[in-house]
Amino acid sequence: MFGKSVTKVVQDCILDSGIQAKVVAEMIGKPYSTLMREINPFDSSAKLGAETLLDIMKVTKDTRPLKFMAAEMGYSLETLKADKSGEYRMNYSEQYDSAEAG
């Protein structure tokens, strides 16, 4: 039996979301048939892009693919806490920009 793959986790993310896959495809601006190929763990000729993955996680509100990838790399994730104003501690792009500048 095959172990879990990130593609299978993404497929599960969509199938478990309660949102029909056709609706997910429409919401992320991807043809349904293309999305279904990209999330099929047995179709090695279609690849799921990082931007599409991010869009899927936003639409489904499911971070399992991100958690799976982190665990595969030996990391774990934690949710950022909002401060008193309701804003997150620091936007990732701000962290990235400051790291690039320094």
Backbone as ProteinMPNN parsed JSONL, in Angstrom:
{"seq_chain_A": "MFGKSVTKVVQDCILDSGIQAKVVAEMIGKPYSTLMREINPFDSSAKLGAETLLDIMKVTKDTRPLKFMAAEMGYSLETLKADKSGEYRMNYSEQYDSAEAG", "coords_chain_A": {"N_chain_A": [[0.839, -1.191, 0.0], [0.46, 2.248, -0.72], [2.02, 5.035, 0.887], [0.779, 8.039, 2.451], [0.483, 10.875, 0.336], [1.279, 14.259, -0.551], [-0.424, 15.076, -2.539], [-2.621, 13.339, -2.23], [-3.479, 14.193, 0.277], [-4.31, 16.776, -0.356], [-6.374, 16.152, -2.126], [-8.115, 14.856, -0.31], [-8.643, 17.04, 1.314], [-10.226, 18.659, -0.343], [-12.364, 16.899, -0.943], [-13.419, 16.437, 1.593], [-14.37, 18.885, 2.335], [-16.996, 19.748, 2.157], [-17.761, 21.357, 0.177], [-18.632, 21.247, -3.157], [-16.457, 19.794, -5.557], [-16.525, 20.939, -8.114], [-17.395, 23.496, -7.541], [-15.297, 24.419, -5.944], [-13.274, 24.42, -7.886], [-14.275, 26.4, -9.612], [-14.207, 28.599, -7.877], [-11.476, 28.958, -7.519], [-10.686, 29.536, -10.015], [-10.047, 27.583, -11.953], [-10.273, 25.138, -14.493], [-12.598, 22.497, -14.002], [-11.971, 19.827, -14.819], [-9.201, 19.959, -15.049], [-8.425, 20.576, -12.415], [-9.285, 18.221, -11.133], [-7.576, 16.342, -12.274], [-5.124, 17.322, -11.32], [-5.337, 16.874, -8.576], [-5.422, 14.19, -8.377], [-3.97, 11.446, -7.039], [-2.966, 9.356, -8.513], [-2.351, 10.196, -11.023], [0.343, 10.919, -12.582], [1.189, 12.718, -14.465], [0.049, 15.205, -14.241], [0.468, 18.16, -12.43], [0.163, 19.841, -9.316], [0.216, 23.202, -8.653], [1.943, 25.515, -6.439], [0.631, 27.981, -5.936], [-2.0, 27.346, -6.631], [-2.476, 25.388, -4.719], [-2.393, 26.956, -2.376], [-4.632, 28.583, -2.87], [-6.643, 26.604, -2.798], [-6.484, 25.784, -0.114], [-7.276, 28.153, 1.119], [-9.924, 28.462, 0.175], [-11.171, 26.093, 1.076], [-10.617, 26.294, 3.702], [-8.827, 24.656, 5.018], [-5.98, 23.419, 6.388], [-4.568, 21.096, 6.277], [-2.896, 20.1, 4.1], [-0.669, 21.834, 4.259], [0.218, 21.35, 6.879], [0.875, 18.653, 6.614], [3.011, 18.793, 4.774], [4.834, 20.295, 6.286], [5.313, 18.515, 8.422], [6.491, 16.406, 7.002], [8.898, 17.57, 6.45], [9.996, 17.76, 8.903], [9.014, 19.713, 10.586], [6.673, 21.673, 12.552], [3.501, 23.349, 12.75], [2.118, 26.398, 13.976], [-0.696, 28.309, 14.918], [-0.939, 31.746, 14.256], [-1.321, 34.235, 16.719], [-3.787, 36.705, 17.265], [-3.314, 40.183, 17.926], [-4.299, 42.827, 20.248], [-5.625, 44.57, 18.528], [-6.684, 42.898, 16.711], [-5.165, 42.207, 14.621], [-2.744, 40.046, 13.094], [0.373, 39.026, 14.572], [2.677, 39.534, 12.884], [2.715, 40.059, 9.506], [3.46, 37.573, 7.095], [4.695, 38.407, 4.7], [5.846, 40.789, 5.471], [7.744, 39.838, 7.295], [9.305, 38.329, 5.529], [10.199, 40.286, 3.739], [11.738, 41.884, 5.5], [13.694, 40.051, 6.244], [14.923, 39.563, 3.812], [15.99, 42.083, 3.301], [17.846, 42.369, 5.31]], "CA_chain_A": [[0.0, 0.0, 0.0], [1.197, 3.489, -0.793], [1.878, 5.967, 1.998], [0.109, 9.303, 2.102], [1.243, 11.85, -0.444], [0.682, 15.587, -0.435], [-1.534, 15.122, -3.494], [-3.753, 12.662, -1.604], [-3.951, 15.067, 1.353], [-5.054, 17.855, -1.012], [-7.611, 15.541, -2.603], [-8.962, 14.692, 0.875], [-9.006, 18.399, 1.74], [-11.35, 19.09, -1.187], [-13.494, 15.978, -0.804], [-13.969, 16.561, 2.946], [-14.678, 20.29, 2.624], [-18.42, 20.056, 2.114], [-17.95, 22.181, -1.018], [-18.447, 20.396, -4.329], [-15.199, 20.04, -6.258], [-16.78, 21.866, -9.222], [-17.475, 24.837, -6.956], [-13.915, 24.766, -5.578], [-12.592, 24.734, -9.15], [-14.77, 27.703, -10.06], [-13.746, 29.632, -6.94], [-10.04, 29.205, -7.696], [-10.448, 29.906, -11.408], [-9.391, 26.493, -12.663], [-11.25, 24.202, -15.063], [-12.876, 21.348, -13.139], [-11.23, 18.633, -15.264], [-7.793, 20.183, -14.726], [-8.287, 20.425, -10.968], [-9.422, 16.809, -10.774], [-6.323, 15.664, -12.658], [-4.042, 17.779, -10.456], [-5.47, 16.324, -7.222], [-5.486, 12.726, -8.474], [-2.643, 10.928, -6.673], [-2.536, 8.321, -9.458], [-2.05, 10.838, -12.306], [1.679, 11.493, -12.398], [1.512, 13.694, -15.507], [-0.513, 16.512, -13.878], [1.081, 18.664, -11.204], [-0.541, 20.891, -8.602], [1.117, 24.304, -8.359], [1.904, 26.075, -5.089], [-0.406, 29.019, -5.852], [-3.278, 26.648, -6.63], [-2.587, 24.769, -3.402], [-2.748, 28.011, -1.428], [-6.024, 28.941, -3.149], [-7.488, 25.509, -2.314], [-6.522, 25.848, 1.349], [-8.08, 29.32, 1.502], [-11.334, 28.199, -0.136], [-11.674, 25.019, 1.929], [-10.234, 26.607, 5.087], [-8.222, 23.413, 5.491], [-4.522, 23.529, 6.316], [-3.926, 19.773, 6.338], [-1.758, 19.943, 3.189], [0.468, 22.583, 4.802], [0.688, 20.601, 8.054], [1.503, 17.431, 6.111], [4.322, 19.146, 4.205], [5.703, 20.686, 7.396], [5.704, 17.295, 9.127], [7.416, 15.678, 6.129], [10.193, 18.259, 6.514], [10.438, 17.769, 10.288], [8.543, 20.931, 11.244], [5.269, 21.723, 12.947], [2.927, 24.67, 12.545], [1.258, 26.932, 15.023], [-1.523, 29.405, 14.458], [-0.555, 33.058, 14.775], [-2.314, 34.835, 17.613], [-4.104, 38.097, 16.96], [-3.063, 41.114, 19.03], [-5.501, 43.525, 20.715], [-6.316, 45.205, 17.404], [-7.227, 41.865, 15.838], [-4.18, 41.925, 13.578], [-1.762, 39.034, 13.441], [1.629, 39.599, 15.053], [3.419, 40.102, 11.76], [2.379, 39.47, 8.221], [4.607, 36.847, 6.567], [5.41, 39.184, 3.682], [6.693, 41.749, 6.196], [8.878, 39.068, 7.802], [10.123, 37.951, 4.386], [10.855, 41.501, 3.253], [12.774, 42.31, 6.44], [14.773, 39.071, 6.17], [15.622, 39.8, 2.546], [16.703, 43.358, 3.395], [18.919, 42.272, 6.301]], "C_chain_A": [[0.872, 1.238, 0.0], [0.98, 4.306, 0.471], [1.153, 7.212, 1.516], [1.049, 10.162, 1.271], [0.557, 13.193, -0.27], [-0.507, 15.707, -1.387], [-2.782, 14.471, -2.905], [-4.333, 13.525, -0.477], [-4.766, 16.224, 0.767], [-6.39, 17.323, -1.536], [-8.594, 15.377, -1.439], [-9.488, 16.035, 1.367], [-10.231, 18.883, 0.948], [-12.568, 18.208, -0.954], [-14.172, 16.095, 0.553], [-14.512, 17.949, 3.258], [-16.162, 20.596, 2.735], [-18.765, 20.973, 0.95], [-17.718, 21.263, -2.218], [-17.174, 20.788, -5.061], [-15.382, 21.002, -7.431], [-16.841, 23.297, -8.726], [-16.084, 25.305, -6.532], [-13.159, 25.19, -6.826], [-12.998, 26.119, -9.643], [-14.219, 28.827, -9.178], [-12.257, 29.944, -7.086], [-9.677, 29.504, -9.145], [-9.728, 28.856, -12.219], [-10.462, 25.596, -13.269], [-11.377, 22.956, -14.171], [-12.031, 20.137, -13.529], [-9.745, 18.759, -14.935], [-7.553, 19.992, -13.233], [-8.348, 18.953, -10.572], [-8.191, 15.998, -11.166], [-5.206, 16.025, -11.692], [-4.123, 17.206, -9.044], [-5.612, 14.805, -7.216], [-4.102, 12.157, -8.163], [-2.114, 9.86, -7.623], [-2.238, 8.884, -10.843], [-0.716, 11.568, -12.156], [2.033, 12.545, -13.448], [0.957, 15.083, -15.21], [0.065, 16.929, -12.525], [0.264, 19.811, -10.628], [0.466, 21.976, -8.228], [0.923, 24.849, -6.953], [0.811, 27.128, -4.939], [-1.803, 28.396, -5.828], [-3.514, 25.987, -5.28], [-3.012, 25.793, -2.357], [-4.205, 28.431, -1.616], [-6.99, 27.871, -2.618], [-7.605, 25.567, -0.795], [-7.343, 27.031, 1.839], [-9.567, 29.054, 1.3], [-11.919, 27.163, 0.821], [-11.445, 25.3, 3.412], [-9.62, 25.384, 5.777], [-6.708, 23.493, 5.298], [-3.816, 22.172, 6.405], [-2.779, 19.606, 5.353], [-0.501, 20.651, 3.707], [1.063, 21.855, 6.001], [1.407, 19.327, 7.633], [2.901, 17.733, 5.578], [5.307, 19.538, 5.306], [6.213, 19.445, 8.131], [6.695, 16.474, 8.307], [8.827, 16.268, 6.176], [10.718, 18.354, 7.946], [10.04, 19.019, 11.059], [7.116, 20.748, 11.72], [4.796, 23.156, 12.745], [2.178, 25.106, 13.787], [0.501, 28.11, 14.446], [-1.026, 30.704, 15.07], [-1.679, 33.597, 15.633], [-2.533, 36.284, 17.213], [-3.777, 38.963, 18.174], [-4.366, 41.834, 19.386], [-6.296, 44.146, 19.575], [-6.959, 44.182, 16.464], [-6.289, 41.509, 14.698], [-3.246, 40.812, 14.036], [-0.444, 39.707, 13.775], [2.435, 40.244, 13.943], [3.034, 39.345, 10.509], [3.618, 38.774, 7.673], [5.384, 37.676, 5.559], [6.285, 40.241, 4.345], [7.921, 41.051, 6.754], [9.846, 38.75, 6.667], [10.896, 39.16, 3.868], [11.967, 41.944, 4.178], [13.943, 41.344, 6.431], [15.598, 39.261, 4.909], [16.476, 41.064, 2.614], [17.921, 43.236, 4.296], [19.937, 41.321, 5.881]], "O_chain_A": [[1.913, 1.267, 0.655], [-0.101, 4.281, 1.06], [0.945, 7.403, 0.318], [2.261, 10.167, 1.486], [-0.611, 13.256, 0.113], [-1.491, 16.372, -1.066], [-3.885, 14.996, -3.063], [-5.551, 13.576, -0.302], [-5.793, 16.607, 1.327], [-7.419, 17.985, -1.399], [-9.77, 15.718, -1.567], [-10.641, 16.147, 1.784], [-11.16, 19.451, 1.523], [-13.679, 18.711, -0.788], [-15.379, 15.875, 0.658], [-15.059, 18.166, 4.339], [-16.546, 21.596, 3.342], [-19.929, 21.327, 0.758], [-16.7, 20.574, -2.276], [-16.851, 21.971, -5.172], [-14.488, 21.799, -7.715], [-16.389, 24.214, -9.412], [-15.732, 26.466, -6.742], [-12.476, 26.214, -6.821], [-12.148, 26.914, -10.044], [-13.814, 29.877, -9.678], [-11.825, 31.063, -6.809], [-8.506, 29.703, -9.469], [-8.9, 29.176, -13.072], [-11.468, 25.319, -12.615], [-10.384, 22.44, -13.66], [-11.44, 19.49, -12.664], [-9.103, 17.77, -14.581], [-6.597, 19.328, -12.831], [-7.544, 18.495, -9.761], [-7.812, 15.066, -10.457], [-4.429, 15.162, -11.285], [-3.098, 17.062, -8.379], [-5.888, 14.205, -6.177], [-3.162, 12.359, -8.932], [-0.94, 9.495, -7.55], [-1.904, 8.124, -11.752], [-0.664, 12.695, -11.664], [3.069, 13.199, -13.334], [1.353, 16.05, -15.862], [0.134, 16.126, -11.595], [-0.261, 20.647, -11.364], [1.46, 21.695, -7.559], [-0.134, 24.667, -6.348], [0.131, 27.164, -3.913], [-2.682, 28.857, -5.1], [-4.627, 26.022, -4.755], [-3.896, 25.522, -1.544], [-4.931, 28.615, -0.639], [-8.033, 28.201, -2.053], [-8.698, 25.416, -0.249], [-8.029, 26.934, 2.856], [-10.38, 29.386, 2.162], [-13.032, 27.333, 1.32], [-12.01, 24.626, 4.273], [-9.866, 25.123, 6.955], [-6.223, 23.62, 4.174], [-2.6, 22.115, 6.588], [-1.76, 19.021, 5.719], [0.603, 20.117, 3.6], [2.284, 21.755, 6.122], [2.425, 18.959, 8.22], [3.858, 17.023, 5.888], [6.476, 19.157, 5.262], [7.403, 19.338, 8.426], [7.637, 15.907, 8.86], [9.817, 15.565, 5.97], [11.765, 18.957, 8.183], [10.658, 19.35, 12.07], [6.436, 19.794, 11.343], [5.609, 24.067, 12.586], [1.67, 24.283, 14.549], [1.01, 28.824, 13.581], [-0.725, 30.759, 16.262], [-2.854, 33.432, 15.308], [-1.591, 36.998, 16.868], [-3.943, 38.53, 19.314], [-5.426, 41.478, 18.872], [-7.521, 44.237, 19.655], [-7.684, 44.548, 15.539], [-6.579, 40.616, 13.901], [-2.99, 40.661, 15.231], [-0.171, 40.819, 13.322], [2.835, 41.402, 14.065], [3.038, 38.115, 10.487], [4.719, 39.316, 7.77], [6.615, 37.652, 5.564], [7.36, 40.559, 3.834], [9.022, 41.597, 6.7], [11.06, 38.884, 6.821], [12.092, 39.073, 3.593], [13.034, 42.342, 3.71], [15.085, 41.771, 6.597], [16.823, 39.135, 4.932], [17.566, 41.107, 2.043], [18.922, 43.919, 4.079], [20.918, 41.111, 6.595]]}, "name": "protein", "num_of_chains": 1, "seq": "MFGKSVTKVVQDCILDSGIQAKVVAEMIGKPYSTLMREINPFDSSAKLGAETLLDIMKVTKDTRPLKFMAAEMGYSLETLKADKSGEYRMNYSEQYDSAEAG"}
